[in-house]
Amino acid sequence: MNSPAADTNPDTPRIKPATLKGFRDHLPGPMLAREQLIDTARDVYRSFGFSPIDTPALEYSEILLGKGGEESDKQLFRFTDQGNRDVAMRFDLTVPLARYAAQHLHEIGMPFKRYHVATVWRAEKPQKGRYREFIQCDFDTIGTTSNTADIETLFVINDLMERIGFTEFTIRVNNRRLLNGLLETLELTELANGVLRCLDKLGKIGPEQVADEMQQRAGLSREQADGVLALADCHGTPDEVLDSLETRLAHSETGSDGVQKLRELFDACQVAGIPQDRLQLDPAIARGLDYYTGTIYETFLDQLPEIGSVCSGGRYDDLAGLFTSQPLPGVGASLGLDRLLAAMQELGLIQHSTSAAEVLLAHFDADHCAQYLATARRVRAAGISCEVYTDPRPLGKQLKYADRKGFRLVLIAGADEFANGTWQIKDLASGEQLEVPDDQLVDSLANSLATNDA
Amino acid sequence: MNSPAADTNPDTPRIKPATLKGFRDHLPGPMLAREQLIDTARDVYRSFGFSPIDTPALEYSEILLGKGGEESDKQLFRFTDQGNRDVAMRFDLTVPLARYAAQHLHEIGMPFKRYHVATVWRAEKPQKGRYREFIQCDFDTIGTTSNTADIETLFVINDLMERIGFTEFTIRVNNRRLLNGLLETLELTELANGVLRCLDKLGKIGPEQVADEMQQRAGLSREQADGVLALADCHGTPDEVLDSLETRLAHSETGSDGVQKLRELFDACQVAGIPQDRLQLDPAIARGLDYYTGTIYETFLDQLPEIGSVCSGGRYDDLAGLFTSQPLPGVGASLGLDRLLAAMQELGLIQHSTSAAEVLLAHFDADHCAQYLATARRVRAAGISCEVYTDPRPLGKQLKYADRKGFRLVLIAGADEFANGTWQIKDLASGEQLEVPDDQLVDSLANSLATNDA
C-alpha cells in the first residue's frame, strides 16, 4: 500500500527526537507571548514611520566577518555551500543592514528608517538565558546626523516600554562626545580605548579599583584617572549635571557639542511630557569601544535591574564603510526580546493561556457536527475566536482540555438544546452556566467575554 | 580616535555588497505586504484555535534527512558545526513538527492544533519565483482521525482566502481513499505509486497519454487504466459525483469510507454557508505519493490558475513514525506566501506605499524641533502613525520624500503657524491644504484620514 498505517511497534528502530545544544523549541504558551511582544514592537516602530526590511539568513562569510577578525569568526556558523561558496549564518542584524544599505542605496533613499525583526545565530557557549539562536528586534534611522533622530530614538524606547506594559523603568542616556572631549583636553585621545575598557567596569568594581586599573593598564596618571572618574561621577538632575559638564568641558568643542545635544534631548522630553524620573544622564556608560560615537541608550527595569539593559543602542558615524564610500551615519537601538520575556514572566505580565482562541465549542453529539462547525463559523464572523473540539468525546474530557489550554468559555449543545434552539455557555473561571437562545448566542458570548475582561 | 569619522575615500578597498545566489533582500514596500499577509494568516489560524510554535533553524541532519534519502540530501544546507555535529538547516516545517510532537508529546497533549510561520532553506537551482530561502506558513491538527478536523481545514482555507481579499477562487478537494479503494478492487494496490505517478500528469498530457503510460510504465492493462481514468473523469456537482462514486466503489470499504467522508465535508460546507461554487470535487488530484492518506486540498485563483495551487494540504496517518511509536495522524495545509504575494501584486491587491506611517510632520523650522516631536507624540497617542522628518531641509524636498514614500498627509508649521497656534494639513492625494487650530489637530487628522479612506 502506498500509505502505510502508523507503525506502533515499539521495537521499530527510531531516531531520537532532540534539539541541538543551545537551540530551543518554543511551546505555544511562550510563543503566544513572544508573538504579542513582537507585534507591540512593530506597532510602535511603524507609528514612528519605521518600515520593515528583511535580509537572508545566509551571507558570504567575507561580508559577515568584515574586520571583525578571529573573535567573530569563532562565533559564526560557517560552511562551504554546494556552489563552493564560503557562507555563514548572520550573527546580528547590523552587518546585514550595512550591506543592505550599501547595496540598495538608490532604491531606499536617505534618510532611511527601518526595523528588522529576525533570527540570528551565534556559536557561543550556551549559558542560562543565552542561546545559539535568538531573535533580534532592531530599529535604526540612517543617513542623517540630525539630533532629532537621536531624540526620537529615545521616544521610541519610551513608547516601547510603555506599550509592553512596563511603568517603572529608567532610560540611561549618555553621549560619547563628553568623554571624547575630556580625553582631548587631557591629551589622552590615543588611550581612549584603554580608558573606556576600564570605565566599563565602574559599576562592577567601583571607582577606586577603576582608578588603579587606569593607571596600571591604560597608563594614566592618578590625576588623569581622577579627572576621567569625576566626569562619570555626576549627580543631580539632568539639568544640574549638564550645567556642571558644560563648565568642565567648556574648552573642548567635542565635549560642548555632546552637552548641547544632550540638553536638546532632555528639553524635548520635557516638552513632550515624557516623565523626567524615567530619564537618567549617566556619563559613565560606553557600550562597546569602537562602534558608537554619539548618544548612547540603556534601559533598565526598576524592579529587575539585575537582568541588565533590555533596550540599548546609540549613534554611530559610519555604518557601512566596509561596503561603500558613501558616509552613512545613523542612530538606533535593539530590543532584548528574550530578556524582556523573562522579565515579563517574572513580573506577571504574561497571560498563561496556551490557547489562541477564547471559546471552545464542545463536540457533544457526533450527529450535529455540521451544526457545530457552522455555529463556530458564525461566532468567528463576529470577531470571536472559536475552536471546535475535534472528536465527540465525553464532555468531562473536553472541559478538562478547555481548562488546561486556558479557554474562557465553553459552548455546549446536545439533543435537548438542539430541540429547544438554545446553547449552554459555560464560564470556566466562575463555573457559571447560562442557557441562551441560538439567535442571541453571539451577543451573549460577546457580553460574557466583556464581563470576563472587567 | 576610537570613533573614526566615515572614510569616504573612493580608493579605500571595500567588500562588494551582494547577496548569495537564490537569496533575496526584502525592500520596505514588499515587506509591508508580506507582514500584512502573515498577520492575516495568523489571525485566521488563531480564530480557529491554532496556536503558534517555533523550532530551530538548525537540526541534526539525521532528523531532517529521515528516510528522505539522496534527493532530500542534495537540497540540504548541511555542514559540520564547531562541536563536530552533522547539522543542517530545515527545508520544511513538517519534519520539525514531527520531531517536535514526538519530543514534547506529554507537554502539548492531543489533539494539538498548531501554526508555524518560519523560514526554510533549500539548495535547489533557483528559478523564476523559486528561491533558496522562503517562508512557509503551515497549520495542522494532529492526534485525531476525526473528519471534523478535515472539514475545519477546508473552512480555514476558505477564511484565509476571503480575509486576504480574494473572492474568486476554487478549492479542489479529493480523498486518497477513493483511488486506494478502486485499486483494491482492481487488485492493483501494489502498483499504486506507479499509477499515481502517471495520474499526476493528467492535467498536463491528457487522458490518452496517461492511459498509455499506465500500460507501459505502471504495468496496467488497457481496461485497468481506463477504470482508473474513469474515476478521475467525474463531472457534475459534488453530490452527483459522490453518487456516481458511491456506486462505483460500493464493493470497497476503503473507497466507500472516502466517499462518506467527502459527503460529510460537502454537507458541512453547505450548512455553514460556504459558497458551493468555490468547491470542486476532483478525484484526480494526488499531491505527492507517500505522505497523504485521506482528504486532499488544492486552492486555485480563478483569475490566475497558471500560478498553481496557493494553499494545499491533506490528511496523513503517520506524522512522526520516525521518532515515536505513538501514532500521530493529522490533517493540515500550507499557504504559499510567495505565490500569493505575486498574485496579489498582479491583481492590484497590494498598496504601493513604502511608508509605515500615514502622516509626515515636516521639519520646517529647526528652532521648533521639540514642538514638532511633542506634537507627533500627541498624534501617535491618538492612534495615528506619524513620522517627523529628521532634518530641517527645504519643504519641497520633504514633500517629495513624503510623496515617494506614500504618506497620505503632511503636517506643516512655521513661524506664522506657531504665532497663530495653528497647523497646515496637506493632503498629498488631492493637493488640498487645510489650516486648523492646534487643539483640533488630532480630530482634523483623523477626519482627513477617514475621508481619504472612503
Contacts between the chains, C-beta under 8 A, distances in Angstrom:
chain1	res1	chain2	res2	distance
A	1	B	180	7.2
A	1	B	189	5.7
A	1	B	192	6.7
A	2	B	180	7.5
A	2	B	192	4.0
A	2	B	193	5.1
A	2	B	196	6.7
A	2	B	289	6.1
A	2	B	290	6.4
A	3	B	176	6.6
A	3	B	180	7.0
A	3	B	290	7.1
A	3	B	291	8.0
A	3	B	292	7.3
A	3	B	293	3.8
A	3	B	317	6.3
A	4	B	317	7.4
A	4	B	318	7.0
A	5	B	317	5.6
A	5	B	318	7.0
A	5	B	327	7.9
A	6	B	317	5.6
A	6	B	318	3.9
A	6	B	321	5.9
A	6	B	327	3.4
A	6	B	328	7.2
A	6	B	329	6.9
A	7	B	318	7.0
A	7	B	321	5.1
A	7	B	325	7.3
A	8	B	325	5.1
A	8	B	326	7.4
A	8	B	327	5.5
A	9	B	325	6.6
A	10	B	325	4.8
A	12	B	321	7.8
A	12	B	325	6.7
A	14	B	321	7.8
A	14	B	322	6.1
A	14	B	323	5.7
A	14	B	324	6.7
A	14	B	325	7.3
A	15	B	62	5.8
A	15	B	63	5.9
A	15	B	66	7.1
A	15	B	322	5.4
A	15	B	323	5.7
A	16	B	323	7.5
A	17	B	63	7.2
A	17	B	99	4.6
A	17	B	100	7.6
A	17	B	102	4.3
A	17	B	103	3.9
A	17	B	320	7.8
A	17	B	323	4.3
A	17	B	324	7.1
A	18	B	60	7.0
A	18	B	63	7.7
A	18	B	103	6.9
A	19	B	55	7.7
A	19	B	56	5.7
A	19	B	59	7.2
A	19	B	103	7.5
A	20	B	56	6.4
A	20	B	58	5.8
A	20	B	59	6.7
A	20	B	60	6.5
A	20	B	81	7.7
A	20	B	85	6.6
A	20	B	87	6.3
A	21	B	83	6.7
A	23	B	56	3.8
A	23	B	58	6.3
A	24	B	56	6.9
A	25	B	53	7.2
A	25	B	54	7.3
A	25	B	55	5.4
A	25	B	56	7.3
A	25	B	100	5.6
A	25	B	103	7.0
A	25	B	104	6.6
A	26	B	52	7.8
A	26	B	53	5.9
A	26	B	54	4.0
A	26	B	55	7.4
A	27	B	53	6.8
A	27	B	104	6.7
A	27	B	107	6.3
A	27	B	108	6.9
A	28	B	51	3.5
A	28	B	52	6.4
A	28	B	53	6.0
A	28	B	108	7.3
A	28	B	114	6.8
A	31	B	51	7.0
A	31	B	52	4.3
A	31	B	53	5.6
A	31	B	54	5.9
A	32	B	51	6.5
A	32	B	52	6.3
A	34	B	54	7.8
A	35	B	42	7.4
A	35	B	52	5.6
A	42	B	35	7.4
A	45	B	356	7.2
A	46	B	356	3.7
A	46	B	357	6.6
A	46	B	385	5.8
A	47	B	357	6.8
A	47	B	380	4.9
A	47	B	385	4.4
A	47	B	386	7.1
A	48	B	357	7.0
A	48	B	376	8.0
A	48	B	380	7.4
A	48	B	385	7.5
A	48	B	386	7.6
A	48	B	387	6.1
A	49	B	355	6.3
A	49	B	356	5.9
A	49	B	357	3.7
A	49	B	360	7.4
A	49	B	385	6.8
A	49	B	386	7.3
A	49	B	387	2.6
A	49	B	388	7.9
A	50	B	356	6.0
A	51	B	28	3.6
A	51	B	31	7.0
A	51	B	32	6.5
A	51	B	354	6.1
A	51	B	355	6.5
A	51	B	356	4.6
A	52	B	26	7.8
A	52	B	28	6.4
A	52	B	31	4.3
A	52	B	32	6.3
A	52	B	35	5.6
A	52	B	356	7.3
A	53	B	25	7.3
A	53	B	26	5.8
A	53	B	27	6.8
A	53	B	28	6.0
A	53	B	31	5.6
A	54	B	25	7.3
A	54	B	26	4.0
A	54	B	31	5.9
A	54	B	34	7.9
A	55	B	19	7.7
A	55	B	25	5.4
A	55	B	26	7.4
A	56	B	19	5.7
A	56	B	20	6.4
A	56	B	23	3.8
A	56	B	24	6.8
A	56	B	25	7.3
A	56	B	133	5.6
A	57	B	57	6.8
A	57	B	89	7.7
A	57	B	119	6.4
A	57	B	121	7.2
A	57	B	133	6.4
A	58	B	20	5.8
A	58	B	23	6.3
A	58	B	77	7.2
A	58	B	121	7.4
A	58	B	133	7.2
A	59	B	19	7.2
A	59	B	20	6.7
A	60	B	18	7.0
A	60	B	20	6.5
A	62	B	15	5.8
A	63	B	15	5.9
A	63	B	17	7.2
A	63	B	18	7.8
A	66	B	15	7.1
A	74	B	82	7.7
A	77	B	58	7.2
A	77	B	79	7.7
A	77	B	81	6.5
A	79	B	77	7.7
A	79	B	79	3.3
A	79	B	80	7.6
A	80	B	79	7.6
A	81	B	20	7.7
A	81	B	77	6.5
A	81	B	123	6.8
A	82	B	74	7.7
A	82	B	123	5.0
A	83	B	21	6.7
A	85	B	20	6.6
A	87	B	20	6.3
A	89	B	57	7.7
A	99	B	17	4.6
A	100	B	17	7.6
A	100	B	25	5.6
A	102	B	17	4.2
A	103	B	17	3.9
A	103	B	18	6.9
A	103	B	19	7.6
A	103	B	25	7.0
A	104	B	25	6.6
A	104	B	27	6.7
A	107	B	27	6.2
A	108	B	27	6.9
A	108	B	28	7.3
A	109	B	401	7.4
A	109	B	404	6.9
A	111	B	389	7.9
A	111	B	390	4.8
A	111	B	391	7.3
A	113	B	387	7.2
A	114	B	28	6.8
A	119	B	57	6.4
A	119	B	119	7.7
A	121	B	57	7.2
A	121	B	58	7.4
A	123	B	81	6.8
A	123	B	82	5.0
A	133	B	56	5.6
A	133	B	57	6.4
A	133	B	58	7.2
A	141	B	390	6.4
A	144	B	390	4.4
A	144	B	391	5.6
A	146	B	390	4.5
A	146	B	391	4.6
A	146	B	392	7.9
A	147	B	369	7.8
A	148	B	363	6.6
A	148	B	369	5.6
A	148	B	372	7.8
A	148	B	373	7.0
A	148	B	388	6.4
A	148	B	390	5.2
A	148	B	391	7.1
A	149	B	390	4.8
A	151	B	369	7.6
A	151	B	373	5.9
A	152	B	373	6.5
A	152	B	388	6.3
A	152	B	390	7.9
A	155	B	373	6.7
A	155	B	377	6.4
A	159	B	380	7.5
A	176	B	3	6.6
A	180	B	1	7.1
A	180	B	2	7.6
A	180	B	3	7.0
A	189	B	1	5.8
A	192	B	1	6.8
A	192	B	2	4.1
A	193	B	2	5.1
A	196	B	2	6.9
A	264	B	369	7.2
A	264	B	370	7.5
A	267	B	370	5.7
A	268	B	369	6.8
A	268	B	370	4.1
A	268	B	373	5.2
A	268	B	374	7.2
A	271	B	370	4.2
A	271	B	371	6.6
A	271	B	373	7.5
A	271	B	374	4.7
A	272	B	370	7.2
A	272	B	373	5.7
A	272	B	374	3.9
A	272	B	377	4.8
A	273	B	374	7.1
A	273	B	377	7.4
A	289	B	2	6.1
A	290	B	2	6.4
A	290	B	3	7.2
A	292	B	3	7.3
A	293	B	3	3.8
A	317	B	3	6.2
A	317	B	4	7.4
A	317	B	5	5.6
A	317	B	6	5.6
A	318	B	4	7.0
A	318	B	5	7.0
A	318	B	6	3.9
A	318	B	7	7.0
A	320	B	17	7.9
A	321	B	6	5.9
A	321	B	7	5.1
A	321	B	12	7.7
A	321	B	14	7.7
A	322	B	14	6.1
A	322	B	15	5.4
A	323	B	14	5.7
A	323	B	15	5.7
A	323	B	16	7.5
A	323	B	17	4.3
A	324	B	14	6.7
A	324	B	17	7.1
A	325	B	7	7.3
A	325	B	8	5.0
A	325	B	9	6.6
A	325	B	10	4.8
A	325	B	12	6.7
A	325	B	14	7.2
A	326	B	8	7.4
A	327	B	5	7.9
A	327	B	6	3.4
A	327	B	8	5.5
A	328	B	6	7.2
A	329	B	6	6.9
A	354	B	51	6.1
A	355	B	49	6.2
A	355	B	51	6.4
A	356	B	45	7.1
A	356	B	46	3.7
A	356	B	47	8.0
A	356	B	49	5.9
A	356	B	50	6.0
A	356	B	51	4.6
A	356	B	52	7.3
A	357	B	46	6.6
A	357	B	47	6.8
A	357	B	48	6.9
A	357	B	49	3.7
A	360	B	49	7.4
A	363	B	148	6.6
A	369	B	147	7.8
A	369	B	148	5.5
A	369	B	151	7.5
A	369	B	264	7.2
A	369	B	268	6.8
A	370	B	151	8.0
A	370	B	264	7.5
A	370	B	267	5.7
A	370	B	268	4.1
A	370	B	271	4.2
A	370	B	272	7.3
A	371	B	271	6.6
A	372	B	148	7.8
A	373	B	148	7.0
A	373	B	151	5.9
A	373	B	152	6.5
A	373	B	155	6.7
A	373	B	268	5.2
A	373	B	271	7.4
A	373	B	272	5.7
A	374	B	268	7.2
A	374	B	271	4.7
A	374	B	272	3.9
A	374	B	273	7.1
A	376	B	48	8.0
A	377	B	155	6.3
A	377	B	272	4.8
A	377	B	273	7.5
A	380	B	47	4.9
A	380	B	48	7.4
A	380	B	159	7.5
A	385	B	46	5.8
A	385	B	47	4.4
A	385	B	48	7.5
A	385	B	49	6.8
A	386	B	47	7.1
A	386	B	48	7.6
A	386	B	49	7.3
A	387	B	48	6.1
A	387	B	49	2.6
A	387	B	113	7.1
A	388	B	49	7.9
A	388	B	148	6.4
A	388	B	152	6.3
A	389	B	111	7.9
A	390	B	111	4.8
A	390	B	141	6.3
A	390	B	144	4.3
A	390	B	146	4.5
A	390	B	148	5.2
A	390	B	149	4.8
A	390	B	152	7.9
A	391	B	111	7.3
A	391	B	144	5.6
A	391	B	146	4.5
A	391	B	148	7.1
A	392	B	146	7.9
A	401	B	109	7.4
A	404	B	109	6.8
